[in-house]
Amino acid sequence: QVQLVESGGGLVQTGGSLRLSCAASGFTFSNYAMGWFRQAPGKEREFVAGINWNGENTYCADSVKGRFTISRDNAENTVYLQMNSLKPEDTAVYYCAARASNTKGVFVQTFLADFWGQGTQVTVSS
């Protein structure tokens, strides 16, 4: 069955770094664009970063641009989110998502995702 399993979350101080991983199984990973989204308490789930099927095209939300980097390893069926210079407002549950696509595009809307992971908590203390 399809699985997206996130890992790497935790508690970090302001200015620190974390690297999230999302391991995919049960589908042909290289046929899918991947994205990272996050949801803070009381807020809607929002787009963080996206990457197209072969990694040639990436896009980040303005709120994380210059601090977060998305990448993927199709041989390992894994997508990563490197998060640097973390701020308290980055505190949220982070989810990875997949959308079937072999184009240059990434997806930013939650309703476009075909699959979701269970999420990993990231907490940034001030």
N, C-alpha and C positions, 0 to 999 in steps of 0.2 A: 504494500500500500504506500501511498505518497506520504513522505515525512519531510518536514523541515525542522531541524533541531538547532536552536540557538544556544550559544554558550559564550562565556567570557564576561558576563556582567558582574557587577559588584559595587562596593563602596569605595569611593576615591575622593580625595580632597580637591578643592578648586585648583585648577591649573594642571591637574594630573592627566594621565592617559589610560585608555583601555582599548583593547582590541576585541571586537565581537566576531564570532564565527557562526556561520549557519551551514550545517551539513545537510545536503539534500539526498533523497533516495526515493525510489519508486517511480521515477519519471526520467526522461532524457534531458538532463540538466542543460546541455548545450543548446537545446531548442527553446530555452526560456530566458527572457529578461528577468532580472532580479532587482528587488528593492528593499530598502530598510525604512521602516516607519516607526513612530513612537507614540505613546499615549501616556500623558500625565494624568494624575487623579483629577476628575471633574472636567477633563478636556476631551475633545475629539481626537481620534487617531490622525496623525499628520505625517506627511512625507518627509523623509530625511535625505535619502540618497538613492540613486538608481544607476543601473549598469545594463548595457544591452547584452545580447547573447554571447558575443565573443570578446567583450571587454573593451572594444574600441571607443565606445561612447559612454561617458558618465555625466551625471548631473546631480548637483547638491542643492538643497534648500538654502536660501540666503542666510538663514539663521546659523548654519553650520559651515558655510563656504569658507575655505581657508583653514579650517580646523579639522574637519572630518574628510576621510578618503575612503571610497568604496573600491573594492577590487574583487576579482574572482579567479578561481583556478578550476578550469573545466575538467582537468585530469583528476582532480580530487573531489569534484562535485561540491565545491564549497565557495561561499561568498563571504567576504570580510568587510568589516567597518572599523577602520582605524580612527579613533577619537582622541584628539589632542586638545590641550588648553580647555579642559572641561569646565563648565560653569554650573552653578546650582540650577539654572533653568534648563539644563540638559537632563535633569532627573526625570525618568520615565521608564515605562516598560518598553523595550525595543523588540520589534517584530521583523522578521524577514518574510518576504512574499515573492511569489513567482507568477509570471504571466507568459503564456505561450507566445513567442515572437522570434522571428529570425530577421528582423529589420534592424536599422541603426537606432531605433527609438528606445527610450526608456518609458516607464509608466509612473505617474505621480499620484493618480487617484486611487483610493483604496478599493473602489468598486471594480476596478479593472483586474485585480489580482485573482488568479485561479486557485492558488494555495497559500496558506498561512502557517507560520510556525506558532509555537505556544508562548513565545516571548521570554525575554531575560531582563531582570531588573537592573537598572543603572541608577545609582544614587550618588550625587555629588554634594559633598558637605562644604559649607562655607567657612 
